[in-house]
Amino acid sequence: MINLPPCNNDTPIIKIEDLNKWYGEFHVLKEINLSVCPGERLVICGPSGSGKSTLIRCINHLEEHQSGRIVVDGIELTDNMKDIEQVRTEVGMVFQNFNLFPHLSILDNLTLGPIYTRKTPKKEAEATAMHYLEKVHIAEQAHKFPGQLSGGQQQRVAIARSLCMEPKMILFDEPTSALDPEMVKEVLDVMIRLAESGMTMLVVSHEMGFARNVAHRVIFMDAGEILEVAPPQEFFDHPRHKRTRDFLDQILD
């Protein structure tokens, strides 16, 4: 399953160079350098407060960086709102807490972005929404409201909503951490099928089974730095950094 076309530094879909971010005096991201190939799947792990979520939120400018460069699909993220909006149309985002509009039906949640951002005709947007609801095995819930669904169902809706924008990549910010254990598998199964389709994915997660079986590379962060990047077998069987070994000893117990 871990097959990826060759990618060199001239063709990454995401390129991050010397990225730094502060919250006041707190240096949350320190000299981050990372390139992501089209179709690549990365899992980012690390202790709480290590900068994982902040990093992926910088990729679609939900967080603003203070120095360094982020280039997404050939567009450098600066304070140019037109460029930011263009990047956001190509970068899907799945949050920990679903972020569905509770007063809208599932179908309306999925069609809102395509209709107002991509100017897709309503009938076409609804057909696309039903297609992706079927893909995540939840089409029968289309006319219900988010509060009528389980957490696992709502997260599958959130994934389908991202897919309705036909993004080139999707960022996942701890997509299973707010779910009851029995709901985690249904969301991971959807993510595995999405990975198999060739979608570029950056996943902040502590689901180490998913990382081992699906990721091309696993990234370990601590205190705002990337300390280790390796293919899954190497990452889990032969971690190089002591901090990585300590983290894995805790999380894999």
Residue pairs with C-beta under 8 A, 6 or more apart in sequence:
1 195
1 196
1 213
1 214
2 215
2 216
2 231
2 232
4 37
4 39
4 40
4 216
5 37
5 38
5 39
7 35
7 37
7 38
7 40
9 15
9 35
11 37
11 38
12 35
12 36
12 37
12 38
13 36
13 37
13 38
13 40
13 72
13 73
13 168
13 169
13 200
14 34
14 35
14 36
14 59
14 70
14 71
14 72
14 73
14 169
14 200
14 202
15 34
15 35
15 36
15 69
15 70
15 71
16 32
16 33
16 34
16 35
16 59
16 68
16 69
16 70
16 71
17 33
17 68
17 69
17 70
18 31
18 32
18 33
18 67
18 68
18 69
19 29
19 31
19 32
19 33
19 55
19 58
19 65
19 67
19 68
19 69
19 70
20 27
20 29
20 30
20 31
20 32
20 65
20 66
20 67
20 68
21 27
21 28
21 29
21 51
21 54
21 58
21 63
21 64
21 65
21 66
22 28
22 66
27 224
28 51
28 54
28 224
29 51
29 54
29 55
29 58
29 65
29 224
30 223
30 224
30 225
31 68
31 225
32 55
32 68
32 225
32 226
33 226
34 219
34 226
34 229
36 42
36 169
36 200
36 202
37 200
38 168
38 200
39 198
39 199
39 200
40 200
40 201
40 216
40 217
41 195
41 199
41 200
41 201
41 203
41 214
41 215
41 216
42 201
42 202
42 203
42 215
42 216
42 217
42 218
42 219
43 203
43 204
43 205
43 207
43 210
43 211
43 214
43 215
43 217
43 218
43 219
44 52
44 55
44 56
44 202
44 203
44 204
44 205
44 218
44 219
44 221
45 52
45 204
45 205
45 206
45 208
45 211
45 218
45 219
45 220
45 221
45 247
45 251
46 52
46 220
46 221
46 222
46 247
47 222
47 247
50 221
50 222
50 223
50 224
51 221
51 223
51 224
51 225
52 204
52 221
53 173
53 174
53 204
54 63
55 221
56 171
56 172
56 173
56 202
56 204
57 63
57 171
57 173
58 64
58 65
58 70
58 77
59 70
59 72
59 77
59 91
59 171
59 202
60 72
60 84
60 87
60 88
60 91
60 93
60 171
61 77
61 84
61 87
61 88
62 93
64 79
65 77
69 76
70 76
70 77
71 77
72 87
72 90
72 91
73 87
73 90
73 168
75 83
75 86
75 87
76 83
77 83
77 84
77 87
89 117
89 118
89 165
89 167
90 167
90 168
90 169
91 167
91 168
91 169
91 170
91 171
92 162
92 163
92 165
92 167
92 169
92 170
92 171
93 162
93 170
93 171
93 173
94 155
94 158
94 159
94 162
94 170
94 171
94 172
94 173
94 175
95 158
95 173
95 175
96 173
96 174
96 175
96 177
96 178
97 178
98 146
98 151
98 154
98 155
98 157
98 158
98 178
99 158
100 106
100 109
100 146
100 154
100 157
100 158
100 161
101 108
101 109
101 112
101 146
102 145
102 146
102 147
103 145
104 112
104 145
104 146
105 142
105 143
105 144
105 145
106 133
106 138
106 141
106 142
106 143
106 144
106 145
106 146
106 149
106 157
107 126
107 129
107 130
107 133
107 142
107 143
109 146
109 157
109 161
110 125
110 128
110 129
110 132
110 133
110 157
110 160
110 161
110 164
111 120
111 122
111 125
111 126
111 128
111 129
111 164
113 161
113 164
113 165
114 120
114 124
114 125
114 128
114 129
114 164
114 165
115 121
115 122
115 125
117 165
118 165
120 128
125 164
128 164
129 142
129 160
129 164
130 139
130 142
132 160
132 163
132 164
133 139
133 141
133 142
133 157
133 160
135 160
135 163
135 190
135 193
136 156
136 157
136 159
136 160
136 190
137 156
137 190
138 149
138 153
138 156
138 157
138 160
141 148
141 149
141 153
141 157
146 154
146 157
149 157
150 183
151 178
151 179
151 180
151 183
152 179
152 180
152 182
152 183
152 184
152 186
152 187
153 186
155 175
155 176
155 179
155 183
155 187
156 186
156 187
156 190
158 175
159 170
159 175
159 187
159 190
159 191
159 194
162 170
163 170
163 194
168 200
169 199
169 200
169 201
169 202
170 194
170 199
170 200
170 201
170 202
171 201
171 202
171 203
172 191
172 201
172 202
172 203
172 204
172 205
173 204
174 204
174 205
174 206
175 187
175 191
175 203
175 205
176 183
176 184
176 187
176 188
176 205
176 207
177 205
177 206
179 187
184 207
188 207
188 210
191 201
191 203
191 210
191 214
192 210
192 213
192 214
194 201
195 201
195 214
203 210
203 211
203 215
205 211
206 251
208 236
208 248
208 251
208 252
211 218
211 232
211 235
212 232
212 233
212 236
213 232
215 232
216 231
217 229
217 230
217 231
217 232
217 235
218 229
218 230
218 231
218 232
218 235
218 236
219 226
219 228
219 229
220 226
220 227
220 228
220 229
220 235
220 239
220 241
220 243
220 244
220 247
221 227
222 243
222 247
227 241
227 243
227 244
228 235
228 239
228 240
228 241
228 244
230 239
230 240
235 244
236 248
239 245
239 248
